Amino acid sequence: MVGPTPHPTETQRAARMMRDARCLVALTGAGISTLSGIPDFRSAGSGLWEDCEAMTAASLTSFRHNPERFFEWVRPLAARMLQARPNAAHRALAALEHAGRLRAVITQNVDGLHLQAGSQEVIELHGSFRQATCTGCFAVVPTEQLLEHWLASGGMPRCAQCGCVVKPNVILFGEQLPHAAMQRACEWVQACDLFLVVGSSLEVNPAASLPYQARGSGAELIIVNRQPTYLDCRAALVFHQEAAEVLAALADEVLCDRAPA
Ligand SMILES: [Zn+2]
């Protein structure tokens, strides 16, 4: 059940826009997963990013030269990601896609929770923690069992085939975004006429520029984020609220088909 929302009229307006949209695309950031227990690890104040040590540990150069340090740093985050389950916001987006109301989710998150919730067209701009690549034989492996073993035993996760260290398929500092993912994201940006931002403060490029490009191509914007963003002034509707609360209410409203077309 969804609690009462403080802005029923705005929810109805947003739902109307979503029903009327020819092509609705969503961009999600860390704010959609905080209720699932994953800290916003790129934001100041979240603890993980507060010292420069962490910033260095999560860079590509550091990983190459000192992978032990990376795995030591990423251990608490990895533990939370393995335990995390999708929340109402992830489920709402999956339900909207299944009902044919949402075409794609572009995400800055590496937690894999959109796929777990059942979303199908998911573009993971910063990669995914659910897979890893062996640094020796380049085999791509699912991380769940590998990381469970690593979390229990310490050291570094290693390839079952060749014994080399595996690198989670997440984009580190100094590493380029996956070209194919970025290209797919840009195609959806061009195709959409309504762009929904969920739980992103729009501070990390190039993801942050996607809604700007969408707006420039004539799409309307709806922004759901606890903090203000640089694009609030150009959005048709802005919700400074918890993503799960807003999205659950929106999906209910869109999918119930109560309102006349
Ligand atoms: Zn290997």
py3Dmol code that shows the C-alpha trace and the ligand (Angstrom):
import py3Dmol

protein = """\
ATOM      1  CA  MET A   1       0.000   0.000   0.000  1.00  0.00           C
ATOM      2  CA  VAL A   2       1.140   3.497  -0.777  1.00  0.00           C
ATOM      3  CA  GLY A   3       0.832   6.206   1.836  1.00  0.00           C
ATOM      4  CA  PRO A   4      -0.796   9.523   1.131  1.00  0.00           C
ATOM      5  CA  THR A   5       1.354  11.721  -1.058  1.00  0.00           C
ATOM      6  CA  PRO A   6       1.803  15.384  -0.132  1.00  0.00           C
ATOM      7  CA  HIS A   7       1.186  16.502  -3.714  1.00  0.00           C
ATOM      8  CA  PRO A   8      -1.760  14.545  -5.112  1.00  0.00           C
ATOM      9  CA  THR A   9      -2.424  17.058  -7.830  1.00  0.00           C
ATOM     10  CA  GLU A  10       1.149  16.993  -9.064  1.00  0.00           C
ATOM     11  CA  THR A  11       1.139  13.199  -8.981  1.00  0.00           C
ATOM     12  CA  GLN A  12      -1.948  13.201 -11.152  1.00  0.00           C
ATOM     13  CA  ARG A  13      -0.396  15.705 -13.537  1.00  0.00           C
ATOM     14  CA  ALA A  14       2.769  13.641 -13.813  1.00  0.00           C
ATOM     15  CA  ALA A  15       0.751  10.454 -14.343  1.00  0.00           C
ATOM     16  CA  ARG A  16      -1.220  12.163 -17.085  1.00  0.00           C
ATOM     17  CA  MET A  17       2.018  13.180 -18.829  1.00  0.00           C
ATOM     18  CA  MET A  18       3.307   9.615 -18.524  1.00  0.00           C
ATOM     19  CA  ARG A  19       0.119   8.168 -19.976  1.00  0.00           C
ATOM     20  CA  ASP A  20       0.166  10.655 -22.841  1.00  0.00           C
ATOM     21  CA  ALA A  21       3.858  10.199 -23.651  1.00  0.00           C
ATOM     22  CA  ARG A  22       4.766   8.476 -26.888  1.00  0.00           C
ATOM     23  CA  CYS A  23       8.149   7.446 -25.509  1.00  0.00           C
ATOM     24  CA  LEU A  24       8.984   7.704 -21.807  1.00  0.00           C
ATOM     25  CA  VAL A  25      12.580   7.071 -20.720  1.00  0.00           C
ATOM     26  CA  ALA A  26      13.965   7.170 -17.164  1.00  0.00           C
ATOM     27  CA  LEU A  27      17.409   8.038 -15.812  1.00  0.00           C
ATOM     28  CA  THR A  28      18.136   6.772 -12.317  1.00  0.00           C
ATOM     29  CA  GLY A  29      20.917   7.541  -9.860  1.00  0.00           C
ATOM     30  CA  ALA A  30      22.024   6.582  -6.374  1.00  0.00           C
ATOM     31  CA  GLY A  31      18.915   8.108  -4.763  1.00  0.00           C
ATOM     32  CA  ILE A  32      16.728   5.289  -6.063  1.00  0.00           C
ATOM     33  CA  SER A  33      18.789   2.655  -4.239  1.00  0.00           C
ATOM     34  CA  THR A  34      19.396   4.286  -0.854  1.00  0.00           C
ATOM     35  CA  LEU A  35      16.172   2.724   0.486  1.00  0.00           C
ATOM     36  CA  SER A  36      17.602  -0.649  -0.552  1.00  0.00           C
ATOM     37  CA  GLY A  37      20.502   0.004   1.827  1.00  0.00           C
ATOM     38  CA  ILE A  38      23.111   1.123  -0.694  1.00  0.00           C
ATOM     39  CA  PRO A  39      24.802   4.381   0.268  1.00  0.00           C
ATOM     40  CA  ASP A  40      25.148   7.143  -2.271  1.00  0.00           C
ATOM     41  CA  PHE A  41      28.831   6.407  -2.587  1.00  0.00           C
ATOM     42  CA  ARG A  42      29.650   9.215  -4.986  1.00  0.00           C
ATOM     43  CA  SER A  43      28.133  11.894  -2.762  1.00  0.00           C
ATOM     44  CA  ALA A  44      30.016  13.848  -0.158  1.00  0.00           C
ATOM     45  CA  GLY A  45      28.837  13.074   3.343  1.00  0.00           C
ATOM     46  CA  SER A  46      27.969   9.456   2.682  1.00  0.00           C
ATOM     47  CA  GLY A  47      31.052   8.223   4.469  1.00  0.00           C
ATOM     48  CA  LEU A  48      32.604   6.140   1.734  1.00  0.00           C
ATOM     49  CA  TRP A  49      33.877   9.008  -0.385  1.00  0.00           C
ATOM     50  CA  GLU A  50      34.919  11.277   2.428  1.00  0.00           C
ATOM     51  CA  ASP A  51      38.619  10.763   2.424  1.00  0.00           C
ATOM     52  CA  CYS A  52      40.920  11.046  -0.546  1.00  0.00           C
ATOM     53  CA  GLU A  53      42.101   7.504   0.138  1.00  0.00           C
ATOM     54  CA  ALA A  54      38.793   6.184  -1.152  1.00  0.00           C
ATOM     55  CA  MET A  55      38.900   8.353  -4.251  1.00  0.00           C
ATOM     56  CA  THR A  56      42.339   6.980  -5.051  1.00  0.00           C
ATOM     57  CA  ALA A  57      41.442   3.396  -4.214  1.00  0.00           C
ATOM     58  CA  ALA A  58      38.589   3.436  -6.721  1.00  0.00           C
ATOM     59  CA  SER A  59      40.659   4.670  -9.656  1.00  0.00           C
ATOM     60  CA  LEU A  60      41.735   2.506 -12.560  1.00  0.00           C
ATOM     61  CA  THR A  61      45.406   3.310 -12.008  1.00  0.00           C
ATOM     62  CA  SER A  62      45.187   2.273  -8.390  1.00  0.00           C
ATOM     63  CA  PHE A  63      43.379  -0.931  -9.295  1.00  0.00           C
ATOM     64  CA  ARG A  64      46.140  -1.867 -11.716  1.00  0.00           C
ATOM     65  CA  HIS A  65      48.943  -1.140  -9.277  1.00  0.00           C
ATOM     66  CA  ASN A  66      47.331  -2.041  -5.997  1.00  0.00           C
ATOM     67  CA  PRO A  67      44.176  -4.155  -6.371  1.00  0.00           C
ATOM     68  CA  GLU A  68      44.367  -5.192  -2.686  1.00  0.00           C
ATOM     69  CA  ARG A  69      43.673  -1.619  -1.702  1.00  0.00           C
ATOM     70  CA  PHE A  70      40.663  -1.404  -4.034  1.00  0.00           C
ATOM     71  CA  PHE A  71      39.132  -4.601  -2.667  1.00  0.00           C
ATOM     72  CA  GLU A  72      39.725  -3.500   0.892  1.00  0.00           C
ATOM     73  CA  TRP A  73      37.956  -0.222   0.178  1.00  0.00           C
ATOM     74  CA  VAL A  74      35.071  -1.746  -1.758  1.00  0.00           C
ATOM     75  CA  ARG A  75      34.388  -4.545   0.745  1.00  0.00           C
ATOM     76  CA  PRO A  76      31.619  -2.794   2.789  1.00  0.00           C
ATOM     77  CA  LEU A  77      29.923  -1.577  -0.386  1.00  0.00           C
ATOM     78  CA  ALA A  78      30.109  -5.022  -1.985  1.00  0.00           C
ATOM     79  CA  ALA A  79      28.560  -6.598   1.099  1.00  0.00           C
ATOM     80  CA  ARG A  80      25.622  -4.201   0.958  1.00  0.00           C
ATOM     81  CA  MET A  81      25.139  -4.678  -2.773  1.00  0.00           C
ATOM     82  CA  LEU A  82      24.978  -8.431  -2.466  1.00  0.00           C
ATOM     83  CA  GLN A  83      22.311  -8.143   0.216  1.00  0.00           C
ATOM     84  CA  ALA A  84      20.313  -5.378  -1.464  1.00  0.00           C
ATOM     85  CA  ARG A  85      16.891  -6.055  -2.937  1.00  0.00           C
ATOM     86  CA  PRO A  86      14.849  -3.780  -5.211  1.00  0.00           C
ATOM     87  CA  ASN A  87      12.541  -1.312  -3.481  1.00  0.00           C
ATOM     88  CA  ALA A  88       9.173   0.149  -4.497  1.00  0.00           C
ATOM     89  CA  ALA A  89      10.806   2.611  -6.910  1.00  0.00           C
ATOM     90  CA  HIS A  90      12.624  -0.131  -8.877  1.00  0.00           C
ATOM     91  CA  ARG A  91       9.430  -2.199  -8.920  1.00  0.00           C
ATOM     92  CA  ALA A  92       7.348   0.751 -10.099  1.00  0.00           C
ATOM     93  CA  LEU A  93       9.655   1.309 -13.092  1.00  0.00           C
ATOM     94  CA  ALA A  94       9.552  -2.404 -13.954  1.00  0.00           C
ATOM     95  CA  ALA A  95       5.742  -2.386 -13.764  1.00  0.00           C
ATOM     96  CA  LEU A  96       5.540   0.676 -16.007  1.00  0.00           C
ATOM     97  CA  GLU A  97       7.791  -1.000 -18.577  1.00  0.00           C
ATOM     98  CA  HIS A  98       5.771  -4.237 -18.512  1.00  0.00           C
ATOM     99  CA  ALA A  99       2.607  -2.233 -19.076  1.00  0.00           C
ATOM    100  CA  GLY A 100       4.185  -0.587 -22.121  1.00  0.00           C
ATOM    101  CA  ARG A 101       4.343   2.858 -20.473  1.00  0.00           C
ATOM    102  CA  LEU A 102       8.141   3.082 -20.087  1.00  0.00           C
ATOM    103  CA  ARG A 103      10.611   2.193 -22.803  1.00  0.00           C
ATOM    104  CA  ALA A 104      14.007   2.204 -21.112  1.00  0.00           C
ATOM    105  CA  VAL A 105      15.869   2.789 -17.859  1.00  0.00           C
ATOM    106  CA  ILE A 106      19.274   4.418 -18.099  1.00  0.00           C
ATOM    107  CA  THR A 107      21.076   4.103 -14.775  1.00  0.00           C
ATOM    108  CA  GLN A 108      24.194   5.457 -13.103  1.00  0.00           C
ATOM    109  CA  ASN A 109      23.954   2.661 -10.528  1.00  0.00           C
ATOM    110  CA  VAL A 110      26.064  -0.482 -10.518  1.00  0.00           C
ATOM    111  CA  ASP A 111      23.854  -2.493  -8.119  1.00  0.00           C
ATOM    112  CA  GLY A 112      21.858  -4.404 -10.741  1.00  0.00           C
ATOM    113  CA  LEU A 113      18.605  -3.731  -8.877  1.00  0.00           C
ATOM    114  CA  HIS A 114      16.627  -2.665 -11.971  1.00  0.00           C
ATOM    115  CA  LEU A 115      17.283  -6.039 -13.609  1.00  0.00           C
ATOM    116  CA  GLN A 116      16.454  -7.798 -10.353  1.00  0.00           C
ATOM    117  CA  ALA A 117      13.157  -5.906 -10.217  1.00  0.00           C
ATOM    118  CA  GLY A 118      12.294  -7.165 -13.691  1.00  0.00           C
ATOM    119  CA  SER A 119      13.130  -4.180 -15.896  1.00  0.00           C
ATOM    120  CA  GLN A 120      14.339  -5.381 -19.279  1.00  0.00           C
ATOM    121  CA  GLU A 121      15.700  -2.445 -21.270  1.00  0.00           C
ATOM    122  CA  VAL A 122      18.309  -1.339 -18.748  1.00  0.00           C
ATOM    123  CA  ILE A 123      21.384   0.629 -19.739  1.00  0.00           C
ATOM    124  CA  GLU A 124      24.028   0.555 -17.006  1.00  0.00           C
ATOM    125  CA  LEU A 125      26.234   3.550 -17.782  1.00  0.00           C
ATOM    126  CA  HIS A 126      28.729   2.838 -14.998  1.00  0.00           C
ATOM    127  CA  GLY A 127      28.730  -0.935 -15.445  1.00  0.00           C
ATOM    128  CA  SER A 128      27.501  -3.543 -12.986  1.00  0.00           C
ATOM    129  CA  PHE A 129      28.763  -5.094  -9.811  1.00  0.00           C
ATOM    130  CA  ARG A 130      26.917  -8.297 -10.711  1.00  0.00           C
ATOM    131  CA  GLN A 131      29.577  -9.273 -13.230  1.00  0.00           C
ATOM    132  CA  ALA A 132      33.360  -9.274 -13.225  1.00  0.00           C
ATOM    133  CA  THR A 133      36.100  -9.746 -15.800  1.00  0.00           C
ATOM    134  CA  CYS A 134      39.238 -11.775 -15.203  1.00  0.00           C
ATOM    135  CA  THR A 135      42.362  -9.627 -15.603  1.00  0.00           C
ATOM    136  CA  GLY A 136      44.229 -12.674 -16.961  1.00  0.00           C
ATOM    137  CA  CYS A 137      41.985 -14.614 -19.346  1.00  0.00           C
ATOM    138  CA  PHE A 138      39.254 -11.927 -19.719  1.00  0.00           C
ATOM    139  CA  ALA A 139      36.482 -14.411 -18.908  1.00  0.00           C
ATOM    140  CA  VAL A 140      33.325 -12.590 -17.794  1.00  0.00           C
ATOM    141  CA  VAL A 141      31.773 -14.212 -14.750  1.00  0.00           C
ATOM    142  CA  PRO A 142      28.776 -13.539 -12.500  1.00  0.00           C
ATOM    143  CA  THR A 143      30.061 -12.145  -9.211  1.00  0.00           C
ATOM    144  CA  GLU A 144      27.534 -13.372  -6.697  1.00  0.00           C
ATOM    145  CA  GLN A 145      29.241 -16.573  -5.561  1.00  0.00           C
ATOM    146  CA  LEU A 146      32.697 -15.204  -6.230  1.00  0.00           C
ATOM    147  CA  LEU A 147      32.106 -12.179  -4.021  1.00  0.00           C
ATOM    148  CA  GLU A 148      30.383 -14.185  -1.312  1.00  0.00           C
ATOM    149  CA  HIS A 149      33.473 -16.361  -1.085  1.00  0.00           C
ATOM    150  CA  TRP A 150      35.722 -13.310  -1.126  1.00  0.00           C
ATOM    151  CA  LEU A 151      33.711 -11.517   1.577  1.00  0.00           C
ATOM    152  CA  ALA A 152      33.958 -14.586   3.770  1.00  0.00           C
ATOM    153  CA  SER A 153      37.619 -15.365   3.153  1.00  0.00           C
ATOM    154  CA  GLY A 154      39.302 -12.006   2.490  1.00  0.00           C
ATOM    155  CA  GLY A 155      42.163 -11.521   0.064  1.00  0.00           C
ATOM    156  CA  MET A 156      41.044 -10.885  -3.495  1.00  0.00           C
ATOM    157  CA  PRO A 157      38.438 -12.585  -5.682  1.00  0.00           C
ATOM    158  CA  ARG A 158      40.166 -14.785  -8.244  1.00  0.00           C
ATOM    159  CA  CYS A 159      39.221 -16.468 -11.519  1.00  0.00           C
ATOM    160  CA  ALA A 160      38.294 -20.134 -11.166  1.00  0.00           C
ATOM    161  CA  GLN A 161      39.932 -20.871 -14.545  1.00  0.00           C
ATOM    162  CA  CYS A 162      43.323 -19.154 -14.356  1.00  0.00           C
ATOM    163  CA  GLY A 163      43.647 -17.828 -10.805  1.00  0.00           C
ATOM    164  CA  CYS A 164      44.129 -14.171 -11.806  1.00  0.00           C
ATOM    165  CA  VAL A 165      42.371 -11.363  -9.947  1.00  0.00           C
ATOM    166  CA  VAL A 166      38.929 -10.463 -11.314  1.00  0.00           C
ATOM    167  CA  LYS A 167      37.783  -6.867 -11.664  1.00  0.00           C
ATOM    168  CA  PRO A 168      34.117  -6.101 -11.042  1.00  0.00           C
ATOM    169  CA  ASN A 169      32.562  -4.630 -14.212  1.00  0.00           C
ATOM    170  CA  VAL A 170      32.152  -1.201 -12.672  1.00  0.00           C
ATOM    171  CA  ILE A 171      33.595   1.951 -14.166  1.00  0.00           C
ATOM    172  CA  LEU A 172      36.319   3.325 -11.933  1.00  0.00           C
ATOM    173  CA  PHE A 173      37.680   6.852 -11.869  1.00  0.00           C
ATOM    174  CA  GLY A 174      39.884   7.379 -14.886  1.00  0.00           C
ATOM    175  CA  GLU A 175      38.074   4.689 -16.855  1.00  0.00           C
ATOM    176  CA  GLN A 176      35.967   5.430 -19.931  1.00  0.00           C
ATOM    177  CA  LEU A 177      32.249   4.747 -19.926  1.00  0.00           C
ATOM    178  CA  PRO A 178      31.274   1.753 -22.051  1.00  0.00           C
ATOM    179  CA  HIS A 179      30.797   3.099 -25.558  1.00  0.00           C
ATOM    180  CA  ALA A 180      27.888   0.834 -26.522  1.00  0.00           C
ATOM    181  CA  ALA A 181      25.927   1.727 -23.377  1.00  0.00           C
ATOM    182  CA  MET A 182      26.476   5.430 -23.927  1.00  0.00           C
ATOM    183  CA  GLN A 183      25.374   5.143 -27.539  1.00  0.00           C
ATOM    184  CA  ARG A 184      22.187   3.281 -26.589  1.00  0.00           C
ATOM    185  CA  ALA A 185      21.463   5.908 -23.946  1.00  0.00           C
ATOM    186  CA  CYS A 186      21.864   8.693 -26.506  1.00  0.00           C
ATOM    187  CA  GLU A 187      19.498   6.916 -28.908  1.00  0.00           C
ATOM    188  CA  TRP A 188      16.814   6.763 -26.212  1.00  0.00           C
ATOM    189  CA  VAL A 189      17.414  10.419 -25.379  1.00  0.00           C
ATOM    190  CA  GLN A 190      16.780  11.306 -29.025  1.00  0.00           C
ATOM    191  CA  ALA A 191      13.696   9.080 -29.242  1.00  0.00           C
ATOM    192  CA  CYS A 192      11.904  10.124 -26.056  1.00  0.00           C
ATOM    193  CA  ASP A 193       9.288  12.829 -25.636  1.00  0.00           C
ATOM    194  CA  LEU A 194       9.185  12.526 -21.836  1.00  0.00           C
ATOM    195  CA  PHE A 195      12.284  12.084 -19.683  1.00  0.00           C
ATOM    196  CA  LEU A 196      11.983  11.064 -16.036  1.00  0.00           C
ATOM    197  CA  VAL A 197      14.917  11.659 -13.672  1.00  0.00           C
ATOM    198  CA  VAL A 198      14.819   9.575 -10.478  1.00  0.00           C
ATOM    199  CA  GLY A 199      17.245   9.884  -7.578  1.00  0.00           C
ATOM    200  CA  SER A 200      20.028  11.667  -9.408  1.00  0.00           C
ATOM    201  CA  SER A 201      21.368  15.057  -8.425  1.00  0.00           C
ATOM    202  CA  LEU A 202      22.667  15.365 -11.999  1.00  0.00           C
ATOM    203  CA  GLU A 203      26.204  16.168 -10.910  1.00  0.00           C
ATOM    204  CA  VAL A 204      28.132  13.382 -12.646  1.00  0.00           C
ATOM    205  CA  ASN A 205      28.676  13.663 -16.384  1.00  0.00           C
ATOM    206  CA  PRO A 206      27.932  12.461 -18.953  1.00  0.00           C
ATOM    207  CA  ALA A 207      24.758  11.021 -17.387  1.00  0.00           C
ATOM    208  CA  ALA A 208      23.897  14.437 -16.006  1.00  0.00           C
ATOM    209  CA  SER A 209      23.802  15.919 -19.494  1.00  0.00           C
ATOM    210  CA  LEU A 210      21.272  13.378 -20.842  1.00  0.00           C
ATOM    211  CA  PRO A 211      18.131  15.126 -19.529  1.00  0.00           C
ATOM    212  CA  TYR A 212      19.544  18.427 -20.780  1.00  0.00           C
ATOM    213  CA  GLN A 213      19.923  16.922 -24.256  1.00  0.00           C
ATOM    214  CA  ALA A 214      16.432  15.422 -24.069  1.00  0.00           C
ATOM    215  CA  ARG A 215      14.979  18.809 -23.123  1.00  0.00           C
ATOM    216  CA  GLY A 216      16.919  20.408 -25.962  1.00  0.00           C
ATOM    217  CA  SER A 217      15.323  17.927 -28.383  1.00  0.00           C
ATOM    218  CA  GLY A 218      11.859  18.928 -27.212  1.00  0.00           C
ATOM    219  CA  ALA A 219      11.156  16.295 -24.535  1.00  0.00           C
ATOM    220  CA  GLU A 220       9.422  17.278 -21.299  1.00  0.00           C
ATOM    221  CA  LEU A 221      11.197  16.594 -17.990  1.00  0.00           C
ATOM    222  CA  ILE A 222       9.915  15.239 -14.694  1.00  0.00           C
ATOM    223  CA  ILE A 223      12.474  15.211 -11.879  1.00  0.00           C
ATOM    224  CA  VAL A 224      12.159  13.148  -8.690  1.00  0.00           C
ATOM    225  CA  ASN A 225      15.084  13.838  -6.363  1.00  0.00           C
ATOM    226  CA  ARG A 226      15.370  14.791  -2.724  1.00  0.00           C
ATOM    227  CA  GLN A 227      17.766  17.636  -3.515  1.00  0.00           C
ATOM    228  CA  PRO A 228      17.383  20.347  -6.156  1.00  0.00           C
ATOM    229  CA  THR A 229      19.135  19.811  -9.492  1.00  0.00           C
ATOM    230  CA  TYR A 230      20.434  22.261 -12.093  1.00  0.00           C
ATOM    231  CA  LEU A 231      17.538  21.309 -14.375  1.00  0.00           C
ATOM    232  CA  ASP A 232      14.657  21.862 -11.929  1.00  0.00           C
ATOM    233  CA  CYS A 233      13.957  25.204 -13.577  1.00  0.00           C
ATOM    234  CA  ARG A 234      13.478  23.518 -16.961  1.00  0.00           C
ATOM    235  CA  ALA A 235      11.328  20.632 -15.721  1.00  0.00           C
ATOM    236  CA  ALA A 236       7.564  20.459 -16.140  1.00  0.00           C
ATOM    237  CA  LEU A 237       7.277  18.890 -12.680  1.00  0.00           C
ATOM    238  CA  VAL A 238       9.713  18.467  -9.807  1.00  0.00           C
ATOM    239  CA  PHE A 239       9.270  16.243  -6.723  1.00  0.00           C
ATOM    240  CA  HIS A 240      11.762  16.844  -3.905  1.00  0.00           C
ATOM    241  CA  GLN A 241      10.734  13.610  -2.199  1.00  0.00           C
ATOM    242  CA  GLU A 242      11.775  10.018  -1.646  1.00  0.00           C
ATOM    243  CA  ALA A 243      11.873   8.170  -4.971  1.00  0.00           C
ATOM    244  CA  ALA A 244      10.049   5.063  -3.700  1.00  0.00           C
ATOM    245  CA  GLU A 245       7.137   7.097  -2.391  1.00  0.00           C
ATOM    246  CA  VAL A 246       6.712   9.170  -5.545  1.00  0.00           C
ATOM    247  CA  LEU A 247       7.224   6.371  -8.049  1.00  0.00           C
ATOM    248  CA  ALA A 248       4.900   3.934  -6.330  1.00  0.00           C
ATOM    249  CA  ALA A 249       2.170   6.591  -6.336  1.00  0.00           C
ATOM    250  CA  LEU A 250       2.880   7.485  -9.974  1.00  0.00           C
ATOM    251  CA  ALA A 251       2.818   3.865 -11.153  1.00  0.00           C
ATOM    252  CA  ASP A 252      -0.476   3.297  -9.291  1.00  0.00           C
ATOM    253  CA  GLU A 253      -1.961   6.352 -10.928  1.00  0.00           C
ATOM    254  CA  VAL A 254      -0.684   5.544 -14.424  1.00  0.00           C
ATOM    255  CA  LEU A 255      -1.584   1.860 -14.335  1.00  0.00           C
ATOM    256  CA  CYS A 256      -5.012   2.059 -12.738  1.00  0.00           C
ATOM    257  CA  ASP A 257      -6.461   3.788 -15.835  1.00  0.00           C
ATOM    258  CA  ARG A 258      -9.010   5.598 -13.722  1.00  0.00           C
ATOM    259  CA  ALA A 259      -8.504   8.929 -15.355  1.00  0.00           C
ATOM    260  CA  PRO A 260     -10.182   9.577 -18.704  1.00  0.00           C
ATOM    261  CA  ALA A 261      -7.769   9.694 -21.630  1.00  0.00           C
TER     262      ALA A 261
END
"""
ligand_1 = """\
1
ZN
Zn 40.902 -16.043 -15.762
"""
view = py3Dmol.view(width=600, height=400)
view.addModel(protein, "pdb")
view.setStyle({"model": 0}, {"cartoon": {"style": "trace"}})
view.addModel(ligand_1, "xyz")
view.setStyle({"model": 1}, {"stick": {}})
view.zoomTo()
view.show()
